Amino acid sequence: MTPRTDATEAVPHLRERLVELAGIKESAVAGPDERATRRQHARGKLTAHERIALLLDEGSFQEVEALRRHRATGFGLEDRRPYTDGVVTGWGTVHGRTVFVYAHDFRIFGGALGEAHAEKIHKVMDLAESAGAPLVSLNDGAGARIQEGVSALAGYGGIFRRNTRASGVIPQISVMLGPCAGGAAYSPALTDFVFMVRETSQMFITGPDVVQAVTGEKISQNGLGGADVHADVSGVATFAHDDEASCLAEVRYLLSLLPSNNRELPPDEPCTDPADRRTEALLDLVPAGPHQAYDMREVIEELVDHGEVLELQPGWAPNIICALARLDGKVTGLVANQPTALAGVLDIGASEKAARFVQFCDAFNIPLVTLVDVPGFLPGVAQEHGGIIRHGAKLLYAYCNATVPRIQLILRKAYGGAYIVMDSHSIGADLSLAWPTNEIAVMGAEGAANVVFRREIAEAADPEAVRAQRIKEYRTELMHPYYAAERGLVDDVIDPAETRSVLIRALAMLRAKHAELPSRKHGNPPL
């Protein structure tokens, strides 16, 4: 589509005729001028229509309420009532499927939200929910419009309520393309995915000036709430990009992996990667020794179609991987411990990250494959005082509550409570598979021997020899690869080279799975 700088340019002389009929000044309805557009471009930012053109299929955008204007008077607004009121709303298609969108226009009132502005957003949100189509917000706004007072604040409340009502019903994606403070930051936090652009987008509740006035801390906007801060430190951002074009291209790719709503399955794609392809490389990728590190990303890339993976929040809680990919053309959610980061332990951040991802996949009918190589939960005073019990329970709750097809695959070690939490048979996994290198136990053999045989080791003439013998016995009797399978806790011990084909066949068998939760208003998860 060809970007437009004003809503009325599509019809010749429409602006002049509207001005004549209404008996108002041309300046009152004027949209952003060329200088405003140049300033926007000088900041490295696109205009609202340019962004929409990159997001949607060419020529598919249908704008709604392009002639909407605010009705506020006083405080300098009576002589400035531009069309669109600073937000462009409508729908179009992405890869041929309907998507609703609203985009703040920073050139009009700095994208600040007023009553009419909010009502336009409310309308497009209601349309998206009614039509059962994803909603993408392109955020570049300065928060509530001060001149409109409480009416602007109430507008934010309506957005938050609709975000919550649509949660788990339609995919909601927020793209941060400018500074968004206060109420403007809360709506994205309620959505499923948050994209940010480095240097140009920020999110914070109170800006650097307020922080300095209250706490004395001096910090820049990017240092307080920039893309890398939220992608790597706070976990608010799902993705961080260097420019708007690559950011919006990634939004399009994400949408290609998601269903339009919670009543549909994710879209399938024809697959040219053979379903029965052997994965011999895994024999070399994963060391047999339980304490040797390897990159779980390489394992995932070997398993999925053509090695194409979309990893979510790669910079935050890197000890666990959450990703979307295709197996035989069908979208699958992957949760995996990452041995290269903290040896793949579960901690507060990893538990929260994986719990949210599991909940999303369950809400939108995306089957889950969990790749397990976990030594346990991270010990330490900071973790205990930070609430690792409560946060770890979030992941436990998410898995127990999920009704989509669920497959657990144990690559090497799976110790203690972390084994249970990583979608074990006992919490409802449909299938539990393991490689011949698996070790499932309450703890590692070394720790177990030191506890169980503590007195014997202490009293022995040669403590190290006794310790080594007991470790060997514990590993041989209680941690051998078939111990869990003999007790029905693992369904099959498989050849690593056949992992891809086994997973694909298992997911095909589970595709029509139907499960229901008990009748209730809602559960009470450990938020």
Disulfide bonds with the S-S distance in Angstrom:
none
